Amino acid sequence: MKHQTLDQLHAVAEISITQPVMSRTQRLVRWAELLERAPSRLLTALAGTEYRAPPERNVMRGDGSPISVAFTDPILKDEGLKDDSYGEAKRFFELTDHQLHEIVCYCHVGEVMQSSRAALSVRAAIG
């Protein structure tokens, strides 16, 4: 019997996981690794997350944001990531508003950030 990772299996078969198997830490590490694949890639920040009411903040999203990078990953989708909104990222990655603000908000980086900077912020949320 040959043992393969989920990444390897995804390359040759459609994998359907009915129950999430990754821990919070594993999901965050996966997200950071996705961001680190293209460390110089410019990502869009979300504007003013801390000033929005929770219902408005939860639906915030942006094309090319750090969250959208996570949402392109079939493994994280299989784990239950439903979309690339702020609220979904908060739920799926089990982050506080403060932690997610540090990862995606423009007040720290301006309108764009390097993917490597977002990865560092994701890794900081692990510990």
N, C-alpha and C positions, 0 to 999 in steps of 0.2 A: 504494500500500500504506500503510495506516494503522498506525503503531507504537503499541502499548499496553503498559502495565505488567502484571505478573502480577495485581496487585490489580484492575485494570480488567477483565482477562480473566475472573477469578474471578466477577465480577458477572454475566457473560453466558454463561459456559460452564463446564463441569466440566473442570478441567485435571488431567492426570495426568502427573506427572514421575517418570520411572523412576530417574533418577540425581540426587542432590542437586546443586544448582548454586550455592548460597550458600556463601560462605566463613564461617569462624568469626566474623569481625568483622561480616559482614552479618547473621548470625543473631542476634548479641547486640544490634546496632543495632535490628533488627526488634523484639526483645523489649522493649527500652527504649522504643521508640516506642509499642508497645501499652500499656505501663504509663503513658506520658505522656498518652494519650488522655483519661484520667479521673484527673488528678493528685491529687484529694482523696479518691478512692475508698479505703476502708479494706480492707486485705488482712490475712489471717491469717498469722502467723509460725509457723514450725515450732519446737517446743520441744526444746532441748538437742541439737542436731545434733552438737555436738562431743563429747558424752558417750556416744554410741551406737556400738556395734560396727559396722563397715562393712556387714555383711549387713542389720542392722536399720535403719541410717541410709539405705541405698539404697532401701528400700521406703517410707520416710516420705513422707507427702503430707498435704495439707490443703485442704479446700474453700475457695475464695477466696484461695488463696496466690498469690504472684507467679508461681510455676511454673504454676498452673492458668490464669492469664491467658495465658501463652504457649501452653498446650495448646488453648485455644479458637480459636486462629488456624489457618485452613485452609492458609495458606502454610507455616507451620512444620511442620504435620502432613505436608504433601506433601514437605517436605524430610527427613522421617524422625523427627520427634518422636513417640514411641510412647505416652507417658502423662505424667501430671503428678507423677511421683515424683521424689524427690531424686536417686536414682541415674541416672534417665533424663535429667534436666536436666544433671547433671554430664557425662554421656557426650555428649549432643547439643550442648551449648554449649561443650564442651571446657574445663570449669572445674576448678580444684583444689578440694579440700574447703574450704580457707581462703576462696577466692573465693565459693563458693556459700554458705558459712556467713555471710559478710558480707551477702549478699543476702536470705537467708530466715530466719535464726535470731532467735529472740525475745530473746536476751540483749542485743541492741543496741537493740531498739525496744519490748519488751513483747509482749503478745499480738497486737496489731494495729499496722499501719504504714500510712502513706499511700502510695499507688501512686507518687507522685513520688519518695519516699525510696528505694523499691526500684529505680526507674529510674536514679537517681544511682549506686546500687551496681552495677547492671548495666553502666552506662557506665564505671565505674571498673575493671571487670574487663577491658575491652577493651584498655586501654593497658598 
